[in-house]
Amino acid sequence: MFISTKKCEGIGDCIKECPTQAIKMVDGKAFSCITCGACAEVCPNQAIIKNKYGGYVVDRAKCNACGLCEFTCPINIIKIEEGVVKGICARCGICKETCPLDARLDAFDMIEDKRLKFLESLNVSIPSTALSTPQITTESKMVERPSMVTDLDKCTLCRRCEYYCPTNAIMVNLDQKGVCSNCRICEDLCPAEAITDTTIDPEKCTLCLQCVKECPNEAIYVDDFQVKIRKPEDESLTGNIISCLNCGLCVEACAKGALQMINGKIRCDPNLCQDCENMDCVEVCPVGTLRPLEDGTGIQGYCVSCGRCVKACDIEEARSQEKITWDGTVSSDCISCGTCAEICPKDAITLKRGTIEVDLDKCILCEKCAIHCPVDAIPRTTMRKKAIKEGFTLIDDKLCMQCSLCSKICPEEAISETEDGRMVVDETKCIYCGACSNVCPARAVIFDREFELSQ
């Protein structure tokens, strides 16, 4: 909840700006809704809903102004005026931004402030990172998962790791088709040792065509009884490499128990996996590597942590097994759109104004939040990326409270107020990020969108 500190002098700017009238003056101090959720529990129409910010909003389309929330409120701040419920905090953060004395704090911020003051009182050396206000973490800890990762600065997209992966858990997509990627798999397979440095010795070549069949980029061909390799015009290849993250979402979704996480490694029993009509495991895969086998006898694309890709890669440290960690920090590019909170399969993310809070006990580092983040504010290790393809945003005039929160939070300035007080959306500017929908305390924003794979 938001609280007022001893700095509060009762100026009242927070009260004037609060869009839901959830703050009142008590003995010269600003006092607000404590977001306890009692109102939501007693609402017979389920019209009071917890939003992505951790606060509560009223669905006025469901609310019949029965008054149970008003009678139940433990601090008597909820009131009903002209059929509209007011006094419930949506945790939009406007009060904190408005206060000229910085007297309004998130309860977490207050706890963190006390922690730092305690450390200072001990006269210990405090790292500069600890002195800055953290953006997300609820505790001083990290979430981690073991994974096979690619150093994108060193990787040449040669496709060796993809070819030698026994479960097809690596996918390399090259922009250049039909040209040699210098994977040297043909050298590995040639029984006559006729290929060296992607050059074929016609005297040694027996035309067994093993290289033609196995070339992952279809760059080897036969011309007039000679095997030839089609070289790229530019030596540097472009594209992306996607591999299983070992996050375990597929394991949780497996209906038959054919997938299990054993000692941090994914294992599959093909006997249980055959003839399964439920493909939820495939649907939840955040990077799209998990897919059915062509013969329908099971699935492929899950990493078994065998390390064969690391051994096959002959570029030093381009592929390695590492422990991926995250402390929940996001960049200042965050626009409070709430996409991450909406997409998170573990409900580990709570939206804040300008950042997010992550429950690191719930987070499994599946990176779905980062993959879908429209401004790349969340770090990711995968090259997989989804972008907003299309959508629509509409503000229902009958539900709108004219609080202007949608206009204030919109990163594209696509929402404005008309002369008659209506809030309207400029579709030519709207990027369908969802920030307005998440911040609206009246659930007046009708919003939807569709994502598409961009990388």
Backbone hydrogen bonds, N-H to C=O, Kabsch-Sander energy under -0.5 kcal/mol:
donor,donor_aa,acceptor,acceptor_aa,energy
3,I,105,L,-2.8
5,T,103,A,-2.6
8,C,5,T,-1.6
16,K,12,G,-2.0
17,E,13,D,-2.0
18,C,14,C,-1.7
21,Q,18,C,-1.0
24,K,31,F,-3.2
26,V,24,K,-0.5
26,V,29,K,-3.0
29,K,26,V,-1.4
31,F,24,K,-3.3
33,C,22,A,-1.9
41,E,37,G,-1.7
42,V,38,A,-1.6
43,C,39,C,-1.2
46,Q,43,C,-1.0
49,I,47,A,-0.6
49,I,57,V,-2.7
51,N,55,G,-2.2
54,G,51,N,-1.5
55,G,90,A,-0.5
56,Y,89,C,-2.7
57,V,49,I,-2.6
58,V,441,P,-1.8
59,D,47,A,-3.7
59,D,57,V,-0.5
60,R,58,V,-1.2
60,R,442,A,-0.8
62,K,59,D,-1.6
63,C,59,D,-2.0
71,F,67,G,-2.2
72,T,68,L,-1.8
73,C,69,C,-1.7
76,N,73,C,-1.1
79,K,86,K,-2.5
81,E,79,K,-0.5
81,E,84,V,-2.4
84,V,81,E,-1.8
86,K,79,K,-3.1
87,G,20,T,-3.5
89,C,87,G,-0.6
97,E,93,G,-1.7
98,T,94,I,-2.3
99,C,95,C,-1.8
102,D,99,C,-1.0
105,L,3,I,-2.6
105,L,103,A,-0.5
107,A,1,M,-2.4
110,M,106,D,-1.9
111,I,107,A,-1.9
112,E,108,F,-2.5
113,D,109,D,-2.3
114,K,110,M,-2.2
115,R,111,I,-1.9
116,L,112,E,-2.2
117,K,113,D,-2.1
118,F,114,K,-2.1
119,L,115,R,-2.1
120,E,116,L,-2.3
121,S,117,K,-1.9
122,L,118,F,-0.9
122,L,119,L,-0.6
123,N,120,E,-1.5
124,V,119,L,-1.3
126,I,124,V,-0.6
130,A,127,P,-1.1
131,L,127,P,-1.0
132,S,128,S,-1.0
138,T,358,V,-0.7
141,K,139,E,-2.0
143,V,326,W,-2.4
145,R,324,I,-1.9
147,S,322,E,-2.8
149,V,147,S,-0.6
149,V,320,S,-3.0
151,D,318,A,-2.4
152,L,150,T,-1.0
154,K,151,D,-1.2
155,C,151,D,-2.5
163,Y,159,R,-2.1
164,Y,160,R,-2.3
165,C,161,C,-1.0
168,N,165,C,-1.0
171,M,242,I,-3.5
173,N,171,M,-0.5
173,N,240,N,-2.8
174,L,172,V,-0.6
175,D,238,T,-3.1
176,Q,238,T,-0.6
177,K,175,D,-0.7
178,G,217,N,-0.9
180,C,230,R,-2.7
188,D,184,R,-1.5
189,L,185,I,-2.0
190,C,186,C,-2.0
193,E,190,C,-1.0
196,T,199,T,-2.4
199,T,196,T,-1.4
201,D,194,A,-3.0
204,K,201,D,-0.9
205,C,201,D,-2.1
213,K,209,L,-2.0
214,E,210,Q,-2.0
215,C,211,C,-1.5
218,E,215,C,-1.4
221,Y,228,K,-2.4
223,D,226,Q,-3.1
228,K,221,Y,-3.2
230,R,219,A,-3.0
231,K,229,I,-0.8
237,L,235,E,-0.5
240,N,173,N,-2.2
242,I,171,M,-3.1
244,C,169,A,-1.8
252,E,248,G,-1.8
253,A,249,L,-1.7
254,C,250,C,-1.2
260,Q,267,R,-2.7
262,I,260,Q,-0.7
262,I,265,K,-3.1
263,N,261,M,-0.6
265,K,262,I,-1.2
266,I,303,C,-0.7
267,R,260,Q,-3.0
269,D,258,A,-2.3
272,L,269,D,-0.9
273,C,269,D,-1.3
274,Q,270,P,-1.4
275,D,296,G,-0.8
276,C,273,C,-1.1
277,E,275,D,-0.6
279,M,277,E,-0.8
283,E,279,M,-1.9
284,V,280,D,-2.0
285,C,281,C,-0.6
285,C,282,V,-0.6
291,R,300,Q,-2.5
293,L,298,G,-2.4
296,G,293,L,-1.8
300,Q,291,R,-2.7
301,G,167,T,-3.5
311,K,307,G,-1.9
312,A,308,R,-2.5
313,C,309,C,-1.8
316,E,314,D,-0.6
318,A,315,I,-2.1
320,S,149,V,-2.2
322,E,147,S,-2.9
322,E,320,S,-0.6
324,I,145,R,-2.8
324,I,322,E,-0.7
326,W,143,V,-1.8
331,S,377,A,-2.5
334,C,331,S,-1.4
342,E,338,G,-2.1
343,I,339,T,-2.4
344,C,340,C,-1.8
347,D,344,C,-1.0
350,T,357,E,-3.0
351,L,52,K,-4.1
352,K,355,T,-2.4
354,G,352,K,-0.8
355,T,352,K,-1.1
357,E,350,T,-3.2
359,D,348,A,-3.4
360,L,358,V,-1.2
362,K,359,D,-1.5
363,C,359,D,-2.0
371,I,367,E,-2.5
372,H,368,K,-1.7
373,C,369,C,-1.0
376,D,373,C,-1.0
383,M,241,I,-0.6
386,K,371,I,-2.6
387,A,452,E,-2.8
389,K,387,A,-0.5
389,K,450,E,-3.3
390,E,450,E,-1.2
392,F,448,D,-2.3
394,L,446,I,-2.7
396,D,394,L,-0.6
396,D,444,A,-3.2
397,D,395,I,-0.7
399,L,396,D,-1.0
400,C,396,D,-2.1
408,K,404,S,-2.1
409,I,405,L,-2.0
410,C,406,C,-1.4
413,E,410,C,-1.0
416,S,424,V,-2.0
418,T,422,R,-3.1
421,G,418,T,-1.9
424,V,416,S,-2.7
424,V,422,R,-0.5
426,D,414,A,-3.5
427,E,425,V,-1.0
429,K,426,D,-1.7
430,C,426,D,-1.9
438,N,434,G,-2.1
439,V,435,A,-1.8
440,C,436,C,-1.4
443,R,440,C,-0.8
446,I,394,L,-4.0
446,I,444,A,-0.7
447,F,445,V,-0.7
448,D,392,F,-1.9
450,E,390,E,-2.6
452,E,387,A,-2.7
454,S,385,K,-2.7
455,Q,385,K,-1.6
